[in-house]
């Protein structure tokens, strides 16, 4: 999110954020021999972790240093990650976007559209992640909201 008086909001996609995260993580892990990786991710961060792992798995032959992240991953903890997308018509989204735009901030439309339940790319990331998870037998815990908020008509945030 960027204010309208600043440079325009980044228009990066989930793919871009996943690759950027993988690149930075590989640089951080370069000097570590074989320490296991456990990801703890909240909301959109969970989708970005999945994309980074998908990309890491794909680097098996040509860039093994990136593939190493996939190999070292042992577990994930997801907190409120919209694995199947976010409801584009939800009241909370409408309220948040109205407030954000009213305050003069811009929204990254690529991220918003990439999180829609109908987004093909999100579906691909989810399906490929499920294959990797079953092959690697990662330990995964996912926390989701159990109850909605009364003030929002019972909807989950």
C-alpha positions in Angstrom: 0.0 0.0 0.0 1.3 3.5 -0.9 0.0 6.9 -0.3 -1.1 8.8 -3.4 1.5 11.5 -2.8 4.3 8.9 -3.0 5.4 6.8 -5.9 2.7 4.4 -7.2 2.0 1.2 -5.4 4.0 -1.8 -6.5 2.1 -3.9 -8.9 4.0 -7.1 -8.2 2.1 -10.4 -8.3 2.1 -13.4 -6.0 4.7 -15.0 -8.4 7.0 -11.9 -8.0 6.7 -11.9 -4.2 7.4 -15.7 -4.1 10.5 -15.3 -6.2 11.7 -12.3 -4.2 11.2 -14.2 -1.0 13.0 -17.3 -2.3 16.0 -15.2 -3.4 16.3 -13.4 -0.1 15.8 -16.6 1.9 18.5 -18.4 -0.2 20.9 -15.6 0.6 20.2 -15.8 4.3 20.6 -19.6 4.3 23.7 -19.7 2.2 26.1 -20.1 5.1 24.0 -22.6 7.0 24.9 -26.2 6.5 21.7 -28.1 6.9 19.5 -26.4 9.4 15.8 -27.4 8.9 13.4 -24.7 7.9 10.0 -24.2 9.5 7.9 -21.5 8.0 5.4 -19.5 10.1 3.2 -17.4 7.8 0.2 -15.2 8.3 -2.5 -14.5 5.7 -1.0 -13.6 2.3 2.4 -14.7 3.6 1.2 -18.3 3.5 0.5 -18.0 -0.2 3.9 -16.5 -0.8 5.6 -19.3 1.1 3.8 -21.8 -1.1 4.9 -20.0 -4.2 8.5 -19.8 -3.0 8.5 -23.5 -2.3 7.0 -24.2 -5.7 9.7 -22.2 -7.4 12.4 -23.7 -5.2 11.3 -27.2 -6.2 11.5 -26.2 -9.8 15.2 -25.2 -9.5 16.3 -28.8 -8.9 18.5 -29.0 -12.0 19.7 -25.5 -13.0 20.0 -23.7 -9.7 20.4 -26.2 -6.9 21.2 -23.5 -4.4 17.5 -22.4 -4.7 16.3 -26.0 -4.6 18.1 -26.4 -1.3 15.3 -24.4 0.4 12.8 -27.0 -0.7 15.0 -29.8 0.6 15.6 -28.1 4.0 11.9 -27.3 4.6 10.4 -29.6 7.3 7.2 -27.9 8.5 4.8 -25.0 8.0 2.4 -23.1 10.3 -0.2 -21.1 8.6 -2.2 -18.5 10.5 -5.3 -17.2 8.7 -4.0 -18.0 5.2 -6.7 -17.8 2.5 -5.7 -21.1 0.9 -8.7 -21.1 -1.4 -8.8 -17.3 -2.0 -10.5 -14.4 -0.4 -14.1 -13.4 -1.0 -14.0 -10.4 -3.3 -17.5 -9.3 -2.3 -17.0 -9.6 1.5 -18.2 -6.7 3.6 -14.9 -6.4 5.4 -13.0 -6.1 2.2 -15.3 -3.4 0.9 -15.0 -1.5 4.2 -11.2 -1.8 4.3 -10.7 -0.8 0.7 -13.0 2.2 1.2 -11.1 3.4 4.2 -7.7 2.8 2.6 -8.6 4.6 -0.6 -10.4 7.4 1.3 -7.1 8.0 3.3 -5.4 8.4 0.0 -3.6 5.0 -0.3 -3.3 2.9 -3.4 -3.9 -0.8 -3.4 -1.9 -3.4 -5.4 -4.7 -4.6 -7.7 -2.5 -7.6 -8.9 -2.4 -9.0 -5.4 -6.1 -8.4 -4.9 -7.1 -10.1 -8.1 -4.6 -12.9 -7.5 -6.3 -13.8 -4.2 -9.8 -14.2 -5.7 -11.2 -17.7 -5.3 -11.5 -17.8 -9.1 -7.8 -16.9 -9.7 -6.2 -19.6 -11.9 -2.7 -18.8 -10.6 -3.9 -19.3 -7.0 -5.4 -22.6 -7.9 -2.2 -23.7 -9.6 -0.1 -22.7 -6.6 -2.5 -24.6 -4.3 -2.5 -27.8 -6.4 1.3 -27.9 -6.9 1.8 -27.2 -3.2 -0.5 -30.2 -2.3 1.6 -32.5 -4.5 4.9 -31.3 -2.9 3.4 -31.6 0.6 2.4 -35.2 0.0 5.9 -36.1 -1.6 7.9 -34.4 1.2 5.5 -35.3 4.1 5.9 -31.9 5.6 4.3 -31.3 9.0 1.6 -28.6 8.5 -0.6 -26.8 11.0 -3.2 -24.3 9.8 -5.1 -22.0 12.1 -8.3 -20.5 10.9 -11.0 -18.4 12.5 -13.7 -20.5 14.0 -16.3 -17.8 14.6 -17.4 -14.7 12.7 -17.8 -11.3 14.3 -21.3 -10.2 15.3 -20.7 -6.6 14.2 -20.0 -7.9 10.7 -23.1 -10.0 10.4 -21.3 -13.1 11.6 -18.6 -13.0 8.9 -15.1 -14.1 9.5 -12.4 -11.5 9.0 
